[in-house]
Amino acid sequence: MTTCHLNQTCGQPNSSVPPPMSNSGLAISCFTMLFGTISNLAALSILAKSRGRFCRQSKAPFLLLTVALLLADLGGHVILGSFALYLHMNHQYTMKLCDVFGTNMVFFGLCPLLFGCVMAVERCVAITKPFCRFNMITVAHVVRVVLFLSALALVLAILPLLKVGTYTIQYPCTWCFLRVTSPCFAADTYLALIFSCLGLTALTLSLFSNIMSVASLVHARMKTPNEVMAQLVVITVVSCVCWSPFLVSAQSPGTSAQKLIYVALRIASWNQILDPWVYILLRKTVLFRVCGQRWTLTRTYPAPSQQYWQYPHLRPSACCKTNNNNDRAYEM
């Protein structure tokens, strides 16, 4: 395996001394890696402490999807950040390293988008079809979906390793991805197109599901805040803002698009940093302190005889019943 120094074109071996890398780029990579890792670990810790409350409220499938999303974000920061720091400090790479780096880029790029889409669909079904939800969406079903989506992302990621497309070093010589600049072959173009289409489809489906969920909650005239729905809406908005530029620019071949793709990648990397802060900040304990009496720690509802007719989405589920008949889960 040949080890190549990098020149400014980021794809051609150069026998001369490699150009110095920007110290600001190294500092940004270190910051995003450390801050993102700490944020995801903090969010996972908060979810671990509140797992009992999620179980009582029939949110186990959503909790599992949330954990999968945070683990994907955490893996992206640790693994991808390590590769980026290596290229920043060593200024050289091998094709094998680039293949592994590119594989992880595609895998950890697609997984959060796909998991976020499934989370939005799960909440939409839970709110609009609460009774069907208990048969359609169980923990076992969610596990299968997570494994299937992970396998789908992995298959797409390893195709270049099977000589279907190629991974190449990208501007400014600190990351590897599918070849989207000239010379670009048909397989490279199709792979980049599939990656972008999968991501954009996931974002579109998430938006549609959230719109349906919010419309249903407004129609039901809910007077209490829906913590999970607030978190999901913010996650979808953050994903759209962060990922849309990269997903669109990745379909634009040409050397003139290199800097644009790099800036879009920087924006996309913040999605994995902001995701955990949604769960850290958008909790009822925090919202209560910020918004005062508008957010209550103890939920109050109408009388049971009126509640089931006025708020059909809040009917208790059979799977959340406990031995205490007075302990019911009112929130889906």
Buried (B, 14 or more C-beta within 10 A) or exposed (E): EEEBBBBEEBBEEBEEEBBEBEEEBBEBBBEBBEEBBEBBBBBBEBBEEBEEEBBBBBBBBBBBBBBBBBBBBBBBBBBBBEBBBBBBEBBBBEBEBBBBBBBBBBBBBBBBBBBBBBBBBBBBBBBBBBEEBBEEBBEEEBEEBBEEBBEBBBEBBBBBBEEEBBBBBBBBBBBBBBBBBEEBEEBBBBBBBBBBEBBBBBBEBBBBBBBBBBEBBEEBEBEBBBBBBBBBBBBBBBBBBBBBBBBBBBBBBEEEBBEBBBEBBBBBBBBBBBBBBBBBBBBBEEBBEEEEEEBBEEEEBEEEEEBEEBBEBBBBBEEBEEEEEEEBBBBB
